[in-house]
């Protein structure tokens, strides 16, 4: 479907009795782009977004570090476009945003947007795939090093070189993980039901054709699957139990894909396994108490928390909004 919107000014030429014309410019309220971020972008990212938005002739508004949803509901009331990070855009927000045409999540994941509600409100929802990929991939490798070096507790660990790494989902992040892991000298495998074998082999990655085969084969498995009805709680006791002795599970994807109680039961049965994540589980206290030295979670989701990723995702979101409003480009739309 195509989209077009009126530009900030609309010019008319009116003929007079003398044969001359008078140019009238009818001022129209410019499009308003709102950045609503409970966890703000870095200033350099906001400056880059402002340059893109105001360069297109639009107005930029900021709502940063808000502490109450009512503040968000008030701020979106006259917004035409919305840029968010991990902020929740649900039916209540969309009800309040009477003029909203597009919301862009600055990042790859978009489960914080109610897609059905967005579609019902005729609001286009987008993400910015690929902008945070290298940052997440570097963190995943950092967690792997931390795991095999026994959380830097002073004891002798092992090396990543020669280890078999399994990448569960070969998207933007997975491909970056493969690239970096190969620099460590790792033997890289991947499973992705939606990615052709040729794409993996072109990246010097060995394709496998089931999750079970991936976990059975690999010393370390790195998760990069989205949280969907199909994947929620799919990383469970039986699947992870297929891993070889000394296996390490790394999760920089989504908390919801882990069957926490199943994983806790498995880690109690198998004292050789480790779990590293940058998404703190609901049962974090239980994990920490039971599995000291074999479990680590960052205090908050850290995958995209780099200056570079912060800037890249924010500016990409702004560019997508401008391209959508001016040209109707819906390339990164995630709702229908």
C-alpha positions as CSV (number, residue, x, y, z in Angstrom):
1,X,0.0,0.0,0.0
2,X,1.2,3.5,-0.7
3,X,1.3,6.5,1.6
4,X,1.6,10.2,1.0
5,X,1.4,13.2,3.3
6,X,1.1,16.9,2.8
7,X,4.4,18.8,3.1
8,X,5.0,21.5,5.7
9,X,4.0,24.3,3.3
10,X,1.5,24.5,0.4
11,X,2.0,27.2,-2.1
12,X,-0.7,28.7,-4.3
13,X,-0.4,31.3,-7.2
14,X,-3.4,33.7,-7.4
15,X,-3.9,35.8,-10.6
16,X,-4.8,39.5,-10.2
17,X,-6.7,42.0,-12.4
18,X,-3.3,43.5,-13.6
19,X,-2.2,40.1,-14.9
20,X,0.4,39.6,-12.2
21,X,0.2,36.8,-9.8
22,X,0.6,36.7,-6.0
23,X,2.2,33.7,-4.4
24,X,0.5,32.8,-1.2
25,X,2.0,30.3,1.2
26,X,-0.4,28.5,3.5
27,X,1.5,27.4,6.6
28,X,0.6,23.9,7.7
29,X,1.7,22.5,11.0
30,X,4.8,20.4,10.3
31,X,4.9,16.7,11.0
32,X,5.9,16.0,14.7
33,X,8.3,13.2,15.5
34,X,8.5,12.2,19.1
35,X,11.4,10.4,20.7
36,X,9.9,8.6,23.8
37,X,12.6,6.8,25.7
38,X,12.6,5.8,29.3
39,X,16.2,4.9,28.7
40,X,17.4,7.9,26.7
41,X,19.6,7.8,23.6
42,X,23.1,9.3,24.0
43,X,23.2,13.0,23.2
44,X,25.2,12.4,20.0
45,X,22.4,10.0,18.8
46,X,19.7,12.6,19.6
47,X,21.7,15.2,17.7
48,X,21.9,12.9,14.7
49,X,18.2,12.2,14.8
50,X,17.4,15.9,15.1
51,X,19.6,16.6,12.0
52,X,17.6,14.1,10.0
53,X,14.2,15.1,11.3
54,X,14.6,18.9,11.2
55,X,16.5,18.6,7.9
56,X,13.3,17.1,6.4
57,X,11.2,20.0,7.7
58,X,9.6,18.2,10.6
59,X,9.5,19.1,14.3
60,X,11.3,16.9,16.9
61,X,10.0,16.5,20.4
62,X,11.7,14.6,23.3
63,X,10.3,12.6,26.2
64,X,13.2,11.2,28.1
65,X,13.4,9.3,31.5
66,X,9.7,9.4,32.0
67,X,8.5,7.7,35.1
68,X,4.8,7.3,34.5
69,X,2.8,6.0,31.5
70,X,0.5,9.0,31.7
71,X,3.5,11.2,30.6
72,X,3.8,9.0,27.5
73,X,0.0,9.2,26.8
74,X,0.1,13.0,27.0
75,X,3.2,13.3,24.8
76,X,1.9,11.1,22.0
77,X,-1.4,13.0,21.6
78,X,-0.2,15.2,18.8
79,X,2.7,13.1,17.4
80,X,2.7,12.0,13.8
81,X,5.7,9.6,14.3
82,X,7.2,7.9,17.3
83,X,10.7,6.6,17.9
84,X,11.1,4.2,20.9
85,X,13.7,1.8,22.4
86,X,12.3,-0.7,24.9
87,X,9.3,1.4,25.6
88,X,5.9,-0.3,25.5
89,X,3.5,0.8,22.7
90,X,0.2,-0.9,23.5
91,X,-3.5,-0.2,22.7
92,X,-3.7,2.5,25.3
93,X,-0.8,4.4,23.8
94,X,-2.2,4.0,20.3
95,X,-5.6,5.2,21.5
96,X,-4.0,8.3,22.8
97,X,-2.0,9.0,19.7
98,X,-4.8,10.2,17.4
99,X,-2.4,11.5,14.7
100,X,0.2,8.7,14.8
101,X,1.1,7.3,11.4
102,X,4.3,5.3,12.2
103,X,6.2,4.0,15.2
104,X,9.8,2.8,14.9
105,X,11.6,0.6,17.4
106,X,15.2,1.6,17.4
107,X,16.6,-2.0,17.5
108,X,15.9,-5.4,16.1
109,X,13.3,-6.8,18.5
110,X,9.8,-5.4,18.4
111,X,7.8,-7.4,20.9
112,X,7.3,-4.2,23.0
113,X,4.9,-3.0,20.2
114,X,1.3,-4.4,20.1
115,X,1.3,-5.2,16.4
116,X,-2.4,-6.1,16.2
117,X,-3.3,-2.8,17.9
118,X,-1.0,-0.9,15.6
119,X,-2.7,-2.4,12.5
120,X,-6.1,-1.7,13.9
121,X,-5.2,1.9,14.4
122,X,-3.7,2.1,10.9
123,X,-0.2,2.8,12.3
124,X,2.8,1.3,10.6
125,X,5.2,-0.4,13.0
126,X,8.9,-0.8,12.0
127,X,12.2,-2.0,13.5
128,X,15.7,-1.1,12.5
129,X,17.3,-4.6,11.8
130,X,21.1,-4.8,11.7
131,X,21.9,-1.6,13.5
132,X,22.7,-3.3,16.8
133,X,24.0,-6.5,15.4
134,X,27.7,-6.1,15.9
135,X,27.2,-4.8,19.4
136,X,25.1,-7.8,20.4
137,X,27.5,-10.2,18.7
138,X,30.6,-8.8,20.5
139,X,28.7,-9.2,23.8
140,X,27.9,-12.8,23.0
141,X,31.5,-13.6,22.4
142,X,32.4,-11.7,25.6
143,X,30.0,-13.9,27.6
144,X,31.6,-17.0,26.0
145,X,35.1,-15.9,27.1
146,X,33.8,-15.2,30.6
147,X,32.2,-18.6,30.8
148,X,35.2,-20.7,29.6
149,X,37.5,-18.7,31.9
150,X,35.3,-19.7,34.9
151,X,34.0,-16.2,35.4
152,X,37.5,-14.9,36.0
153,X,37.6,-16.6,39.4
154,X,41.3,-17.3,39.3
155,X,41.1,-20.9,38.3
156,X,42.4,-22.5,35.1
157,X,39.8,-22.4,32.3
158,X,39.8,-23.3,28.6
159,X,40.0,-21.5,25.3
160,X,37.4,-20.8,22.6
161,X,39.9,-21.9,19.8
162,X,38.8,-25.2,18.4
163,X,35.5,-25.2,20.2
164,X,32.3,-26.0,18.2
165,X,30.0,-23.0,18.3
166,X,26.3,-23.4,17.4
167,X,24.4,-20.3,16.3
168,X,20.6,-20.7,16.8
169,X,19.2,-18.4,14.1
170,X,21.4,-17.0,11.4
171,X,20.1,-13.5,11.1
172,X,22.0,-10.2,11.3
173,X,23.4,-10.9,14.8
174,X,24.1,-14.6,14.1
175,X,26.2,-13.7,11.1
176,X,28.2,-11.2,13.1
177,X,28.7,-13.8,15.8
178,X,30.0,-16.3,13.1
179,X,32.4,-13.7,11.7
180,X,33.9,-12.8,15.1
181,X,34.0,-16.5,16.3
182,X,36.0,-17.5,13.3
183,X,38.6,-14.9,14.3
184,X,38.9,-16.9,17.6
185,X,39.4,-20.1,15.6
186,X,36.1,-21.6,16.5
187,X,34.3,-24.3,14.3
188,X,31.0,-22.6,13.6
189,X,27.6,-24.4,13.0
190,X,24.2,-22.8,12.6
191,X,20.5,-23.8,12.5
192,X,17.9,-21.6,11.0
193,X,14.8,-23.1,9.4
194,X,14.3,-19.9,7.3
195,X,17.8,-19.5,6.1
196,X,19.1,-21.5,3.0
197,X,22.2,-23.6,3.5
198,X,23.9,-21.6,0.8
199,X,23.9,-18.5,2.9
200,X,25.6,-20.3,5.7
201,X,28.2,-22.1,3.6
202,X,29.0,-18.8,1.9
203,X,30.0,-17.5,5.4
204,X,32.1,-20.6,6.1
205,X,29.4,-21.9,8.5
206,X,28.3,-25.5,8.6
207,X,24.5,-25.8,8.3
208,X,22.5,-28.3,10.5
209,X,18.9,-29.1,10.0
210,X,17.4,-29.3,13.4
211,X,17.8,-27.6,16.8
212,X,18.5,-31.1,18.3
213,X,21.4,-31.6,15.9
214,X,22.8,-28.2,16.7
215,X,22.7,-28.8,20.5
216,X,24.0,-32.3,20.2
217,X,27.0,-31.2,18.1
218,X,28.2,-28.0,19.8
219,X,30.2,-27.1,22.9
220,X,28.7,-23.6,23.0
221,X,25.3,-22.5,21.7
222,X,24.4,-18.9,21.2
223,X,20.7,-17.9,21.0
224,X,19.5,-15.3,18.5
225,X,15.9,-16.4,18.0
226,X,13.0,-13.9,18.5
227,X,10.3,-14.4,21.1
228,X,7.3,-15.8,19.2
229,X,4.5,-18.2,19.9
230,X,6.7,-20.9,18.4
231,X,9.9,-20.1,20.3
232,X,8.7,-19.1,23.8
233,X,9.9,-21.7,26.3
234,X,11.4,-23.7,23.4
235,X,14.9,-23.7,25.0
236,X,14.1,-26.4,27.6
237,X,15.5,-29.2,29.7
238,X,15.5,-31.8,27.0
239,X,17.0,-29.7,24.3
240,X,19.8,-28.2,26.3
241,X,20.5,-31.7,27.8
242,X,21.7,-32.8,24.4
243,X,24.8,-30.6,24.7
244,X,28.2,-32.3,25.3
245,X,29.9,-32.3,28.7
246,X,31.0,-28.8,29.7
247,X,28.4,-27.1,27.4
248,X,27.7,-23.4,27.6
249,X,24.4,-21.8,26.7
250,X,24.6,-18.1,25.8
251,X,21.4,-16.0,25.5
252,X,21.5,-12.5,24.1
253,X,18.1,-12.9,22.4
254,X,15.0,-12.8,24.6
255,X,14.1,-13.9,28.1
256,X,10.9,-15.6,27.0
257,X,12.5,-18.2,24.8
258,X,14.0,-19.9,28.0
259,X,12.0,-22.5,29.9
260,X,13.4,-21.3,33.2
261,X,12.2,-24.0,35.5
262,X,13.3,-26.7,33.0
263,X,16.8,-25.1,32.7
264,X,17.1,-24.9,36.5
265,X,16.2,-28.6,36.8
266,X,18.8,-29.4,34.2
267,X,21.6,-27.3,35.8
268,X,20.9,-29.1,39.0
269,X,21.3,-32.5,37.3
270,X,24.3,-31.5,35.2
271,X,26.9,-29.6,37.1
272,X,29.1,-29.4,34.0
273,X,26.8,-26.9,32.2
274,X,26.9,-23.1,32.3
275,X,24.3,-20.4,31.4
276,X,25.3,-16.9,30.4
277,X,22.7,-14.2,29.6
278,X,22.2,-10.5,29.2
279,X,18.5,-10.8,29.9
280,X,18.0,-11.4,33.6
281,X,15.6,-14.3,34.2
282,X,12.5,-14.0,36.3
283,X,14.1,-16.5,38.6
284,X,17.5,-14.7,38.7
285,X,17.8,-15.0,42.5
286,X,17.3,-18.8,42.3
287,X,19.8,-19.1,39.5
288,X,22.4,-17.1,41.5
289,X,21.8,-19.1,44.7
290,X,22.0,-22.5,43.1
291,X,24.6,-22.1,40.3
292,X,27.4,-19.8,41.6
293,X,30.3,-20.0,39.1
294,X,28.1,-21.5,36.4
295,X,25.6,-18.7,35.8
296,X,25.8,-15.0,35.0
297,X,23.2,-12.4,34.0
298,X,23.9,-8.7,33.3
299,X,21.9,-6.2,35.5
300,X,19.9,-5.1,32.5
301,X,19.8,-6.0,28.8
302,X,23.2,-4.9,27.5
303,X,23.4,-6.2,23.9
304,X,22.8,-2.9,22.2
305,X,24.3,-0.7,24.9
306,X,27.2,0.7,23.0
307,X,27.7,4.3,21.8
308,X,27.9,3.0,18.2
309,X,24.7,0.9,18.3
310,X,22.8,3.7,20.1
311,X,23.7,6.2,17.4
312,X,23.1,3.8,14.4
313,X,19.7,2.6,15.5
314,X,18.4,6.0,16.4
315,X,19.5,7.6,13.2
316,X,18.2,4.7,11.2
317,X,14.8,5.1,12.8
318,X,14.7,8.8,11.9
319,X,15.7,8.1,8.3
320,X,13.0,5.4,8.0
321,X,10.3,7.8,9.3
322,X,11.3,10.5,6.8
323,X,11.4,7.9,3.9
324,X,8.0,6.6,4.9
325,X,6.4,10.0,5.2
326,X,7.9,11.4,2.0
327,X,8.0,8.3,-0.2
328,X,5.7,5.7,1.4
329,X,8.6,3.3,1.9
330,X,7.5,0.4,4.2
331,X,10.5,-1.9,3.7
332,X,11.0,-2.5,7.4
333,X,7.3,-2.7,8.4
334,X,6.7,-5.6,10.9
335,X,2.8,-5.4,11.0
336,X,0.3,-5.8,8.2
